[in-house]
Amino acid sequence: MKLYSYYISSCSWRVRTVLNYKNIKYEYIAIDIRNEKIKHSDEYTKISKTNRVPILELPNGDKIGESMAICEYLEEKYPDNPLYPKNLEDKAKIRNFCEIINSGMQPLQNIFVAKRTPYPKEWCKYWNEFGFKILERELVAISGKYCFGNEITMADVFLHPQVNNGYRFGADMEQFPTVLKINDNLKLIKEFDLAKPENQPDYPKKL
């Protein structure tokens, strides 16, 4: 199994976390998506229809794009260490939480979107804070040690990288104490720690 990834991509970060959490071995292939020549090369275009990351290449050569699709494939293919409960209503609530991040926050602060606005930094800060206000209200009502009680779920997989995005783009994260409490708990989990940007082979090393 191969994962085409970029160290700071929060979408790739989600997939790395799931792969780690389910103890799935994979080969990491770094794609610098900020480099237009690499991203739009003929070679990578054959791999990714959207010229983005992440892409998961299966042993049979099939390729899956989009982090939500990849994470759900891995959840169904590898049921050990489940990230969704069996109860359909609870599963739907967790998917809803993930989609607030996946479709309502991350795409709006994506650098390729933000750089087309007059004030990209303010734009990214606004949409992160807007989304975290929603998540904070949700988490006050449902969280325990983690997003949904005291068991790790896909919601935690999506939350953790997005908190990093909030800090990256200057959001006032102190407004969201429940989010930060959960994030601090997630930092202690080995599989989550191994997935963070500084532990990836393409993370820029200081000389």
C-alpha positions, 0 to 999 in steps of 0.5 A: 500500500502506498500513500501519496502525501504532503507533510503539512496537508491536514487531509493527508494527516487524517489518513496517516492517523487512520493507517497508524491507528489500524496498524496498517503498513504503507509506503510514504511517497512525498508529493510537494503540492506547492510545486506546480511542476511536480503537482501537474506533472504527467506522472502525478496526473496519472496517479491523481485525477485532481493533482492533489493529496492524499492518494492511497494506492492499493496493492492491486494498483487501484487508487483512492482519492479524498481523505473521507473516502480513504478513511472510510475504506480503511475503516470497512476493510480493516475492522480492527480498532474501529473508529465508528460505533455500530449504532447507526445514529451515533455513526451518522453523528460522527460523520456529521462532525467530520463533515463540518471539518471536511467540507465546512472548514478545511476547503475554505482555508486551503491555501489554493483557495485563500490565495485568491482572496484579497486578504488570505490570512484574515480569510483563513482565520475567520473560517477556522474560528467560524467552524471551531465555534460550531465544534465547540458547541457540539463538543460541550454537549457530547465529549468526554476524554475525546470527541464522542465520550471516552472512545477514539472515533473518526471525529478525533482523527479529523479534529486533531489536524484541524486544530493545527490549522487553526494555530497555523492561520492565527485563530484565537484558539483559547476561545475553544477550551473543550476543543483544546482539552480533547486535542491535548488528550489526542497528543498523548496517543502514539498513533496520532503523534506519529502522523503529525507533520514533523514526523514525516520524511518530507518535513523540512529539516533544519541544517 
